Amino acid sequence: MKKRTLATMIGMFSGLALSTALVAGTDFATLDVNQDGSISAEEAAADPEISKNWSSIDKDENGMVDAAEFSAFEGMGGETTEAPAEAK
């Protein structure tokens, strides 16, 4: 009985940890696969939200997102600051 309870609890906590990671999004260290301190567009492809907003996140337009740029994006709740295109 104790083994079954323990196995159930482990399964529940594993699921909770996974769902928390999915909600929180991918962190900088995970995306920076080669650990050079920046995220390239290729590395960012692992996170659709980062990839979709690449031009807004890469503020200095050097083709890389550093920790400060990533943190600024995360601090905005993962939302871009680009104004919508005006209708003509």
C-alpha positions, -999 to +999 in steps of 0.1 A: +000+000+000+028+024+009+046+018-024+014+025-044+009+058-025+045+068-030+043+060-067+011+080-070+026+110-052+057+109-074+036+109-105+015+138-093+045+159-085+062+151-118+031+162-136+029+194-116+065+202-123+060+196-160+029+218-162+047+246-143+075+245-168+051+247-197+032+276-182+064+295-173+079+291-208+114+282-217+141+298-196+172+315-210+197+288-200+176+261-217+174+281-249+211+290-249+221+255-260+258+263-267+260+284-235+276+314-251+255+339-232+232+347-261+203+330-279+205+328-316+175+326-339+182+289-344+182+283-307+151+304-302+132+281-327+127+258-297+102+283-282+075+294-306+067+325-286+103+337-286+106+329-323+074+347-332+085+379-314+121+377-324+123+412-339+107+428-308+130+409-284+163+415-303+163+453-294+199+460-307+192+440-339+225+421-337+208+387-345+213+375-309+192+379-277+212+384-246+201+379-210+190+415-206+168+415-238+153+381-227+146+394-192+129+425-206+107+404-228+099+381-199+092+411-177+065+422-201+048+389-196+061+377-230+042+404-249+057+426-276+057+463-275+053+468-312+024+491-322-001+475-345+003+484-382-019+513-392-046+507-417-042+525-450 
